[in-house]
Amino acid sequence: MKTLTFAAGSHIESAASALARSAPAEGEFNGIMLRAEFGETADAIVRRWEAESAARAKAYAESPEGIAAAAERDRERSDLQARHDALMRRLPSLDFKDDVSVLDWLCAMQGPSDYIGVIVRGETIIAAFEKHGFKPNANTGRAFRPEDRENVFRYLVGQALDGLQGPAIHGIIHKFVGEWKAKFLRAPATQH
């Protein structure tokens, strides 16, 4: 029997097709050993893999480790929902003229916006920002001026708002805001 090896990132359909073409053959896919007999279809191999995968997922979900992991995910989701809701209560009083406060608020919203199960009021956030002159995807392409504090600030806000139109504010905002602060904010004077 031939043993096939599947590259990282392979899809089950392509692995099953390779097994069916090479039958009799076997190969491990995502921790599940699959065997193909002569004349077996790729669809039958996929169905076996899906059934085994589902059985393993069910067994894990019912195990003490799976139950603990589910409880931890629920606690984390609840914490992030509370953080989102607190940020939403602060939104009406956010000083949109204070670029640092605006960027800090968006950075604080990134985590909640990027967690499955957190109800994110993206349209409300975008509308509040648009009311103050901000737009998703502002200052991209030729409009981007990396040496202009206000331009880069509006670019960062625009990228965050664009993320709220889609799945979430991208986590890289933390890095970019840190770079913006390092570049455009003066270090506090030291006292002698």
GROMACS elastic network, one bead per residue, 0.5 to 0.9 nm:
[ bonds ]
;  ai    aj funct       b0    kb
    1    23     6  0.77767   500
    1    24     6  0.54994   500
    1    25     6  0.51261   500
    1    26     6  0.70723   500
    2    22     6  0.73633   500
    2    23     6  0.76149   500
    2    24     6  0.65919   500
    2    26     6  0.62463   500
    2    27     6  0.83933   500
    3    19     6  0.88825   500
    3    25     6  0.56827   500
    3    27     6  0.54499   500
    3    28     6  0.86719   500
    4    15     6  0.87660   500
    4    18     6  0.81500   500
    4    19     6  0.73369   500
    4    22     6  0.86172   500
    4    25     6  0.70319   500
    4    26     6  0.60834   500
    4    28     6  0.77488   500
    5    15     6  0.88230   500
    5    26     6  0.87924   500
    5    27     6  0.59346   500
    5    28     6  0.70096   500
    5    29     6  0.82986   500
    6     9     6  0.84606   500
    6    10     6  0.64237   500
    6    15     6  0.66533   500
    6    27     6  0.75311   500
    6    28     6  0.75736   500
    6    29     6  0.69578   500
    7    10     6  0.56191   500
    8    11     6  0.89279   500
   10    13     6  0.84541   500
   10    14     6  0.68891   500
   10    15     6  0.69063   500
   10    29     6  0.87428   500
   11    14     6  0.54973   500
   11    15     6  0.63603   500
   11    16     6  0.86729   500
   12    16     6  0.59283   500
   12    17     6  0.84483   500
   12    29     6  0.73924   500
   12    30     6  0.89768   500
   12    45     6  0.89200   500
   12    46     6  0.65536   500
   12    49     6  0.81005   500
   13    16     6  0.51656   500
   13    17     6  0.61478   500
   13    18     6  0.86720   500
   13    42     6  0.71057   500
   13    43     6  0.77975   500
   13    45     6  0.87031   500
   13    46     6  0.65192   500
   14    17     6  0.50479   500
   14    18     6  0.62041   500
   14    19     6  0.86355   500
   14    42     6  0.84847   500
   15    18     6  0.51664   500
   15    19     6  0.62419   500
   15    20     6  0.86593   500
   15    27     6  0.83786   500
   15    29     6  0.75888   500
   15    42     6  0.84102   500
   15    46     6  0.87323   500
   16    19     6  0.50479   500
   16    20     6  0.60830   500
   16    21     6  0.85878   500
   16    34     6  0.84103   500
   16    36     6  0.82724   500
   16    41     6  0.81090   500
   16    43     6  0.74152   500
   16    44     6  0.85071   500
   16    45     6  0.57295   500
   16    46     6  0.61277   500
   17    20     6  0.50875   500
   17    21     6  0.61442   500
   17    22     6  0.85708   500
   17    41     6  0.76888   500
   17    43     6  0.82167   500
   17    45     6  0.84636   500
   17    46     6  0.89969   500
   18    21     6  0.52044   500
   18    22     6  0.61523   500
   18    23     6  0.85601   500
   18    42     6  0.80954   500
   19    22     6  0.51190   500
   19    23     6  0.59020   500
   19    24     6  0.77002   500
   19    25     6  0.57893   500
   19    26     6  0.66022   500
   19    27     6  0.74784   500
   19    34     6  0.83121   500
   19    35     6  0.74176   500
   19    36     6  0.58223   500
   19    37     6  0.87096   500
   19    42     6  0.74230   500
   19    45     6  0.83345   500
   20    23     6  0.52630   500
   20    24     6  0.77278   500
   20    25     6  0.76721   500
   20    35     6  0.88732   500
   20    36     6  0.57872   500
   20    37     6  0.74590   500
   20    38     6  0.73530   500
   20    39     6  0.72865   500
   20    40     6  0.60207   500
   20    41     6  0.58560   500
   20    42     6  0.55281   500
   20    45     6  0.79505   500
   21    24     6  0.85819   500
   21    25     6  0.87408   500
   21    36     6  0.88544   500
   21    38     6  0.85255   500
   21    39     6  0.86898   500
   21    40     6  0.89321   500
   21    41     6  0.87273   500
   21    42     6  0.84888   500
   22    25     6  0.57946   500
   22    26     6  0.87836   500
   22    36     6  0.80102   500
   22    37     6  0.89631   500
   22    38     6  0.82002   500
   23    26     6  0.79329   500
   23    35     6  0.82170   500
   23    36     6  0.53515   500
   23    37     6  0.52673   500
   23    39     6  0.74088   500
   23    40     6  0.77699   500
   24    35     6  0.74298   500
   24    36     6  0.54292   500
   24    38     6  0.52901   500
   24    39     6  0.87420   500
   25    34     6  0.83667   500
   25    35     6  0.57757   500
   25    36     6  0.52853   500
   25    37     6  0.68759   500
   25    38     6  0.84985   500
   26    33     6  0.70260   500
   26    34     6  0.54206   500
   26    36     6  0.61120   500
   26    37     6  0.88435   500
   27    32     6  0.83119   500
   27    33     6  0.57408   500
   27    34     6  0.54275   500
   27    35     6  0.66761   500
   27    36     6  0.88832   500
   28    31     6  0.59203   500
   28    32     6  0.53376   500
   28    34     6  0.59210   500
   28    35     6  0.87552   500
   29    32     6  0.52449   500
   29    33     6  0.63371   500
   29    34     6  0.71232   500
   29    49     6  0.83829   500
   30    33     6  0.84044   500
   30    53     6  0.88761   500
   32    49     6  0.71916   500
   32    52     6  0.75511   500
   32    53     6  0.76698   500
   33    49     6  0.85546   500
   34    45     6  0.72939   500
   34    48     6  0.81507   500
   34    49     6  0.71951   500
   35    45     6  0.77732   500
   36    39     6  0.82745   500
   36    40     6  0.61923   500
   36    41     6  0.82387   500
   36    42     6  0.85142   500
   36    45     6  0.70568   500
   37    40     6  0.55693   500
   37    41     6  0.89450   500
   38    41     6  0.88843   500
   40    43     6  0.85024   500
   40    44     6  0.68825   500
   40    45     6  0.76373   500
   41    44     6  0.53405   500
   41    45     6  0.66287   500
   41    46     6  0.88343   500
   42    45     6  0.50886   500
   42    46     6  0.61913   500
   42    47     6  0.86632   500
   43    46     6  0.50480   500
   43    47     6  0.61788   500
   43    48     6  0.87038   500
   44    47     6  0.51010   500
   44    48     6  0.63178   500
   44    49     6  0.86917   500
   45    48     6  0.51704   500
   45    49     6  0.62236   500
   45    50     6  0.86368   500
   46    49     6  0.50641   500
   46    50     6  0.60798   500
   46    51     6  0.85769   500
   47    50     6  0.50871   500
   47    51     6  0.61348   500
   47    52     6  0.86223   500
   48    51     6  0.51431   500
   48    52     6  0.61701   500
   48    53     6  0.84520   500
   49    52     6  0.51727   500
   49    53     6  0.59314   500
   49    54     6  0.84718   500
   50    53     6  0.50080   500
   50    54     6  0.59941   500
   50    55     6  0.85113   500
   51    54     6  0.51477   500
   51    55     6  0.61462   500
   51    56     6  0.86648   500
   52    55     6  0.50635   500
   52    56     6  0.62013   500
   52    57     6  0.85942   500
   53    56     6  0.52013   500
   53    57     6  0.61880   500
   53    58     6  0.86536   500
   54    57     6  0.50328   500
   54    58     6  0.61109   500
   54    59     6  0.85608   500
   55    58     6  0.51301   500
   55    59     6  0.61409   500
   55    60     6  0.86247   500
   56    59     6  0.50635   500
   56    60     6  0.61443   500
   56    61     6  0.85550   500
   57    60     6  0.51526   500
   57    61     6  0.60959   500
   57    62     6  0.86557   500
   58    61     6  0.50564   500
   58    62     6  0.62325   500
   58    63     6  0.86184   500
   59    62     6  0.52514   500
   59    63     6  0.61691   500
   59    66     6  0.83216   500
   60    63     6  0.50331   500
   60    64     6  0.80802   500
   60    65     6  0.71352   500
   60    66     6  0.51061   500
   60    67     6  0.81217   500
   61    64     6  0.80670   500
   61    65     6  0.77470   500
   61    67     6  0.59343   500
   61    69     6  0.84912   500
   61    70     6  0.77663   500
   62    65     6  0.81639   500
   62    66     6  0.60318   500
   62    67     6  0.61977   500
   63    66     6  0.50779   500
   63    67     6  0.61021   500
   63    68     6  0.85088   500
   64    67     6  0.51427   500
   64    68     6  0.60905   500
   64    69     6  0.85403   500
   65    68     6  0.51353   500
   65    69     6  0.60802   500
   65    70     6  0.86044   500
   66    69     6  0.50237   500
   66    70     6  0.61150   500
   66    71     6  0.85706   500
   67    70     6  0.51458   500
   67    71     6  0.62178   500
   67    72     6  0.86532   500
   68    71     6  0.50875   500
   68    72     6  0.61707   500
   68    73     6  0.86568   500
   69    72     6  0.50323   500
   69    73     6  0.61614   500
   69    74     6  0.85881   500
   70    73     6  0.50842   500
   70    74     6  0.61620   500
   70    75     6  0.86090   500
   71    74     6  0.50881   500
   71    75     6  0.61715   500
   71    76     6  0.86077   500
   72    75     6  0.50423   500
   72    76     6  0.60889   500
   72    77     6  0.85047   500
   73    76     6  0.50646   500
   73    77     6  0.60241   500
   73    78     6  0.84832   500
   74    77     6  0.50599   500
   74    78     6  0.60624   500
   74    79     6  0.85667   500
   74   117     6  0.88732   500
   75    78     6  0.50719   500
   75    79     6  0.61423   500
   75    80     6  0.86076   500
   76    79     6  0.50614   500
   76    80     6  0.61222   500
   76    81     6  0.84852   500
   76   115     6  0.89471   500
   77    80     6  0.51265   500
   77    81     6  0.60186   500
   77    82     6  0.85701   500
   77   112     6  0.80890   500
   77   115     6  0.69851   500
   77   116     6  0.76407   500
   77   117     6  0.65028   500
   77   118     6  0.61613   500
   78    81     6  0.50488   500
   78    82     6  0.62127   500
   78    83     6  0.86600   500
   78   117     6  0.88297   500
   78   118     6  0.77071   500
   79    82     6  0.51274   500
   79    83     6  0.62731   500
   79    84     6  0.86984   500
   79   112     6  0.87357   500
   80    84     6  0.61056   500
   80    85     6  0.85303   500
   80   111     6  0.71837   500
   80   113     6  0.85621   500
   80   115     6  0.77345   500
   80   118     6  0.68661   500
   81    84     6  0.50115   500
   81    85     6  0.61159   500
   81    86     6  0.85839   500
   81   112     6  0.64016   500
   81   117     6  0.84406   500
   81   118     6  0.53280   500
   81   119     6  0.69124   500
   81   120     6  0.81720   500
   82    85     6  0.50688   500
   82    86     6  0.61380   500
   82    87     6  0.85971   500
   82   112     6  0.87953   500
   83    86     6  0.51325   500
   83    87     6  0.61952   500
   83    88     6  0.86151   500
   83   108     6  0.82222   500
   83   109     6  0.78504   500
   83   111     6  0.89651   500
   83   112     6  0.69568   500
   84    87     6  0.51324   500
   84    88     6  0.61793   500
   84    89     6  0.87424   500
   84   108     6  0.83966   500
   84   109     6  0.63384   500
   84   111     6  0.87023   500
   84   112     6  0.57665   500
   84   113     6  0.77751   500
   84   118     6  0.80982   500
   84   119     6  0.83081   500
   84   120     6  0.71712   500
   84   121     6  0.87123   500
   85    88     6  0.50067   500
   85    89     6  0.63275   500
   85    90     6  0.87853   500
   85   120     6  0.86859   500
   86    89     6  0.51177   500
   86    90     6  0.64609   500
   86    91     6  0.88297   500
   87    90     6  0.50235   500
   87    91     6  0.61991   500
   87   105     6  0.73681   500
   87   108     6  0.78290   500
   87   109     6  0.70781   500
   88    91     6  0.50250   500
   88    92     6  0.77489   500
   88   121     6  0.82269   500
   88   124     6  0.89945   500
   88   125     6  0.79995   500
   89    92     6  0.68864   500
   89    93     6  0.82688   500
   90    93     6  0.56153   500
   90    94     6  0.62039   500
   90   105     6  0.89583   500
   91    94     6  0.50634   500
   91    95     6  0.87443   500
   91   105     6  0.84510   500
   91   125     6  0.78857   500
   91   128     6  0.78981   500
   92    95     6  0.86393   500
   92   128     6  0.79323   500
   93    96     6  0.87839   500
   94    97     6  0.87812   500
   94    98     6  0.85135   500
   94   101     6  0.74458   500
   94   102     6  0.71621   500
   94   105     6  0.82815   500
   95    98     6  0.55202   500
   95    99     6  0.82912   500
   95   101     6  0.69385   500
   95   102     6  0.71432   500
   96    99     6  0.67783   500
   96   101     6  0.76185   500
   96   102     6  0.60495   500
   96   129     6  0.80355   500
   96   132     6  0.68662   500
   97   100     6  0.89554   500
   97   101     6  0.85191   500
   97   102     6  0.80198   500
   97   132     6  0.88394   500
   98   101     6  0.54141   500
   98   102     6  0.63177   500
   98   103     6  0.87858   500
   99   102     6  0.51278   500
   99   103     6  0.61798   500
   99   104     6  0.85288   500
   99   150     6  0.82443   500
   99   153     6  0.69124   500
   99   154     6  0.88412   500
  100   103     6  0.52102   500
  100   104     6  0.60079   500
  100   105     6  0.85051   500
  100   153     6  0.88708   500
  100   181     6  0.80632   500
  101   104     6  0.50623   500
  101   105     6  0.60451   500
  101   106     6  0.86294   500
  102   105     6  0.51455   500
  102   106     6  0.63157   500
  102   107     6  0.86774   500
  102   157     6  0.80468   500
  103   106     6  0.51012   500
  103   107     6  0.61155   500
  103   108     6  0.85685   500
  103   153     6  0.79068   500
  103   156     6  0.78526   500
  103   157     6  0.70460   500
  103   173     6  0.89572   500
  103   177     6  0.69302   500
  104   107     6  0.50356   500
  104   108     6  0.61433   500
  104   109     6  0.86304   500
  104   174     6  0.89995   500
  104   177     6  0.82679   500
  105   108     6  0.50979   500
  105   109     6  0.62660   500
  105   110     6  0.87970   500
  106   110     6  0.62448   500
  106   157     6  0.76891   500
  106   160     6  0.70119   500
  106   161     6  0.89028   500
  106   169     6  0.82013   500
  106   173     6  0.84392   500
  107   110     6  0.51586   500
  107   111     6  0.77320   500
  107   160     6  0.87188   500
  107   169     6  0.84702   500
  107   171     6  0.84126   500
  107   173     6  0.66526   500
  107   174     6  0.60837   500
  107   177     6  0.80559   500
  108   111     6  0.66399   500
  108   112     6  0.79175   500
  109   112     6  0.56132   500
  109   113     6  0.60661   500
  109   114     6  0.87062   500
  109   169     6  0.77856   500
  110   113     6  0.51902   500
  110   114     6  0.62569   500
  110   160     6  0.82339   500
  110   168     6  0.71617   500
  110   169     6  0.51510   500
  110   170     6  0.69034   500
  110   171     6  0.64929   500
  110   173     6  0.79058   500
  110   174     6  0.85134   500
  111   114     6  0.52918   500
  111   115     6  0.66558   500
  111   168     6  0.87043   500
  111   169     6  0.80230   500
  111   170     6  0.89753   500
  111   171     6  0.76001   500
  112   115     6  0.55907   500
  112   116     6  0.86822   500
  112   118     6  0.63856   500
  112   119     6  0.84773   500
  112   120     6  0.74440   500
  112   168     6  0.86400   500
  113   116     6  0.82799   500
  113   118     6  0.70043   500
  113   119     6  0.80307   500
  113   120     6  0.59338   500
  113   121     6  0.88903   500
  113   122     6  0.83395   500
  113   163     6  0.88979   500
  113   164     6  0.75180   500
  113   167     6  0.78016   500
  113   168     6  0.50475   500
  113   169     6  0.62146   500
  113   170     6  0.88516   500
  114   118     6  0.80877   500
  114   167     6  0.72048   500
  114   168     6  0.50009   500
  114   169     6  0.66453   500
  114   170     6  0.76183   500
  114   171     6  0.81015   500
  115   118     6  0.58880   500
  115   168     6  0.83524   500
  116   119     6  0.84077   500
  117   120     6  0.89615   500
  119   122     6  0.89804   500
  120   123     6  0.86190   500
  120   164     6  0.84765   500
  120   168     6  0.88630   500
  121   124     6  0.54508   500
  121   125     6  0.63746   500
  121   126     6  0.88201   500
  121   164     6  0.86670   500
  122   125     6  0.50773   500
  122   126     6  0.61037   500
  122   127     6  0.85058   500
  122   161     6  0.81750   500
  122   164     6  0.52236   500
  122   165     6  0.67310   500
  122   166     6  0.89808   500
  122   168     6  0.87199   500
  123   126     6  0.51344   500
  123   127     6  0.60416   500
  123   128     6  0.85755   500
  123   164     6  0.76315   500
  123   165     6  0.74383   500
  124   127     6  0.51321   500
  124   128     6  0.61887   500
  124   129     6  0.86938   500
  125   128     6  0.51717   500
  125   129     6  0.62874   500
  125   130     6  0.85969   500
  125   161     6  0.80352   500
  125   164     6  0.81776   500
  126   129     6  0.51440   500
  126   130     6  0.60045   500
  126   131     6  0.85326   500
  126   134     6  0.83349   500
  126   135     6  0.79067   500
  126   136     6  0.79327   500
  126   161     6  0.60628   500
  126   162     6  0.87303   500
  126   164     6  0.74715   500
  126   165     6  0.81338   500
  127   130     6  0.50277   500
  127   131     6  0.61082   500
  127   132     6  0.88226   500
  128   131     6  0.51897   500
  128   132     6  0.68424   500
  128   134     6  0.88229   500
  129   132     6  0.52365   500
  129   133     6  0.66076   500
  129   134     6  0.53025   500
  129   135     6  0.73480   500
  129   157     6  0.88368   500
  129   161     6  0.82960   500
  130   135     6  0.57525   500
  130   136     6  0.85301   500
  131   134     6  0.73347   500
  134   138     6  0.75488   500
  134   154     6  0.70236   500
  134   157     6  0.72806   500
  134   158     6  0.68649   500
  134   161     6  0.85890   500
  135   138     6  0.56237   500
  135   154     6  0.82139   500
  135   157     6  0.78634   500
  135   158     6  0.55485   500
  135   159     6  0.89623   500
  135   161     6  0.71606   500
  135   162     6  0.83336   500
  136   155     6  0.85054   500
  136   157     6  0.74033   500
  136   159     6  0.61862   500
  136   160     6  0.73936   500
  136   163     6  0.83193   500
  136   164     6  0.88363   500
  136   165     6  0.82750   500
  137   140     6  0.62618   500
  137   154     6  0.87957   500
  137   155     6  0.67388   500
  137   156     6  0.84818   500
  137   157     6  0.81094   500
  137   159     6  0.53057   500
  137   160     6  0.82915   500
  137   161     6  0.73439   500
  137   162     6  0.58644   500
  138   143     6  0.81008   500
  138   144     6  0.84178   500
  138   151     6  0.86299   500
  138   154     6  0.62228   500
  138   155     6  0.51081   500
  138   156     6  0.81281   500
  138   157     6  0.77315   500
  138   159     6  0.73456   500
  139   142     6  0.75851   500
  139   145     6  0.78033   500
  139   151     6  0.66257   500
  139   152     6  0.75583   500
  139   154     6  0.68496   500
  139   155     6  0.50534   500
  139   156     6  0.88207   500
  139   158     6  0.76601   500
  140   143     6  0.54676   500
  140   144     6  0.51724   500
  140   145     6  0.89661   500
  140   155     6  0.67342   500
  140   158     6  0.87400   500
  140   159     6  0.89732   500
  141   144     6  0.57507   500
  142   145     6  0.78380   500
  143   151     6  0.83350   500
  144   148     6  0.86726   500
  144   151     6  0.66605   500
  144   152     6  0.70203   500
  144   155     6  0.72757   500
  145   148     6  0.55962   500
  145   149     6  0.85413   500
  145   151     6  0.60898   500
  145   152     6  0.67294   500
  146   149     6  0.76620   500
  146   151     6  0.73806   500
  146   152     6  0.60598   500
  147   151     6  0.81750   500
  147   152     6  0.77237   500
  147   183     6  0.88758   500
  147   184     6  0.88294   500
  148   151     6  0.52473   500
  148   152     6  0.61798   500
  148   153     6  0.84896   500
  148   184     6  0.87356   500
  149   152     6  0.53835   500
  149   153     6  0.60337   500
  149   154     6  0.86662   500
  149   180     6  0.78703   500
  149   183     6  0.85684   500
  149   184     6  0.61990   500
  150   154     6  0.61105   500
  150   155     6  0.84495   500
  151   154     6  0.52733   500
  151   155     6  0.61317   500
  151   156     6  0.87287   500
  152   156     6  0.61595   500
  152   157     6  0.86067   500
  152   180     6  0.75914   500
  153   156     6  0.52125   500
  153   157     6  0.63085   500
  153   158     6  0.85406   500
  153   177     6  0.84896   500
  153   180     6  0.76775   500
  154   157     6  0.50165   500
  154   158     6  0.58988   500
  154   159     6  0.85113   500
  155   159     6  0.61788   500
  155   160     6  0.87115   500
  156   159     6  0.51329   500
  156   160     6  0.63401   500
  156   161     6  0.86769   500
  156   173     6  0.73669   500
  156   176     6  0.76477   500
  156   177     6  0.74561   500
  157   160     6  0.51389   500
  157   161     6  0.61685   500
  157   162     6  0.85455   500
  158   161     6  0.50870   500
  158   162     6  0.60525   500
  158   163     6  0.85917   500
  159   162     6  0.50161   500
  159   163     6  0.62649   500
  159   164     6  0.87874   500
  159   169     6  0.77325   500
  159   170     6  0.83137   500
  159   173     6  0.82745   500
  160   163     6  0.50475   500
  160   164     6  0.64402   500
  160   165     6  0.89269   500
  160   168     6  0.80943   500
  160   169     6  0.50740   500
  160   170     6  0.70998   500
  160   173     6  0.73856   500
  161   164     6  0.50173   500
  161   165     6  0.65442   500
  161   166     6  0.89562   500
  161   168     6  0.89061   500
  161   169     6  0.72728   500
  162   165     6  0.51367   500
  162   166     6  0.67117   500
  162   168     6  0.84240   500
  162   169     6  0.75750   500
  163   166     6  0.51158   500
  163   167     6  0.62534   500
  163   170     6  0.63232   500
  164   167     6  0.63863   500
  164   168     6  0.50476   500
  164   169     6  0.57117   500
  165   168     6  0.75044   500
  165   169     6  0.88524   500
  166   169     6  0.82535   500
  167   170     6  0.87156   500
  168   171     6  0.86410   500
  169   172     6  0.85098   500
  169   173     6  0.75078   500
  170   173     6  0.60920   500
  170   174     6  0.87679   500
  171   174     6  0.62784   500
  171   175     6  0.80467   500
  172   175     6  0.53246   500
  172   176     6  0.63778   500
  172   177     6  0.86173   500
  173   176     6  0.50512   500
  173   177     6  0.58626   500
  173   178     6  0.83201   500
  174   177     6  0.52823   500
  174   178     6  0.61038   500
  174   179     6  0.86593   500
  175   178     6  0.50970   500
  175   179     6  0.62510   500
  175   180     6  0.86569   500
  176   179     6  0.50217   500
  176   180     6  0.61001   500
  176   181     6  0.85998   500
  177   181     6  0.61006   500
  177   182     6  0.85152   500
  178   181     6  0.51560   500
  178   182     6  0.61617   500
  178   183     6  0.85924   500
  179   182     6  0.50460   500
  179   183     6  0.60830   500
  179   184     6  0.85168   500
  180   183     6  0.51556   500
  180   184     6  0.58902   500
  180   185     6  0.77983   500
  181   184     6  0.53655   500
  181   185     6  0.51719   500
  181   186     6  0.83799   500
  182   185     6  0.60358   500
  182   186     6  0.78667   500
  182   187     6  0.83870   500
  183   186     6  0.81192   500
  185   188     6  0.89601   500
  186   189     6  0.84630   500
  187   190     6  0.88052   500
